[in-house]
Amino acid sequence: MKAEMGSDESEELIERFADAAWMERGLSSNTLGAYQSDLRHCARWLQQRRRHGLRGASRESLLAYLAATVEQGRRPRTSARRLSALRQFYRWLVREQIVAEDPTAQIESPRLGRPLPKSMSESEVEALLAAPDITSAEGLRDRAMLEVLYATGLRVSELVGLTPDQLSSAQGLVRVVGKGGKERLVPLGDEAVRWVEQFLQQGRPELLSGRPSPALFPTRRGGAMTRQAFWYRIKKHALVAGIKELSPHTVRHAFATHLVNHGADLRVVQLLLGHSSLSTTQIYTHVARERLQALHRQHHPRG
């Protein structure tokens, strides 16, 4: 399909580039279509400003084009994708000796912020917590573990490694040994304390059958659960809850996200998560900002 570009030469070069990319690299039609779309977008921009077409574009012209995309409110990832398409195109032009120099060679890629971690809504968390069958000892253990995970934001490795002496039900605290052997005290909350107490009274004795175990949440063999085994259990309960996308850190991210959404100070969240640097925790400010913007759009008369 021929685009309304006003530059037959640019269109011809784009088509030749797409054919070469398909033959040499076996790119999918979707990828080729995205390349062509981005290149045509740039060609139109150059044409509208009476600059050279793609073949004669200078580094300055391409920088001006990329700057314009940012001014239009495009995300950095869009600019990065368009620059990537231009890089591939001009490298091909140089290789085919259509142009002498690559004008993108000295253009730096835009800095991309860290992607927001996948999280869960509060209703999804509630569904996940309610998924284990608490009539069995394993189900009661899983419910207690999920409650602790959401209440504390522990890493899965920290959760499965807990021992009974790290827990203080009376104070509602758990002493966690994190990365680098650093210890931190994390509040459990009444609901998590209640489920842990119920498991200690009913589920744990049944799992151990009188045997000692160093693990707070043991398996029937008496040892601590592995991270992989707990992850398998979480995925099983997620299916029951109707949650399709879940990673080992999703509940930890939900813990932090929901705290920030409800107004928690970022440094408090940093301490609870056990982050050594606040910059690691600052990713959650984006979550709070997006929520505030959504609330503004929803409730402000001029939102």
Secondary structure, DSSP 8 states (H G I E B T S, - for coil): -----S-HHHHHHHHHHHHHHHHHH---HHHHHHHHHHHHHHHHHHHHTT---TTT--HHHHHHHHHHHHHTT--HHHHHHHHHHHHHHHHHHHHTTSSSS-TTTT---------------HHHHHHHHT-S-TTSHHHHHHHHHHHHHHHH---HHHHHT--GGGEETTTTEEEEE-GGG-EEEEE--HHHHHHHHHIIIIIHHHHHTT---S-SSB-TTSSB--HHHHHHHHHHHHHHHT-----TTHHHHHHHHHHHHTT--HHHHHHHHT-SSHHHHTHHHHHHHHHHHHHHHHHSTT-
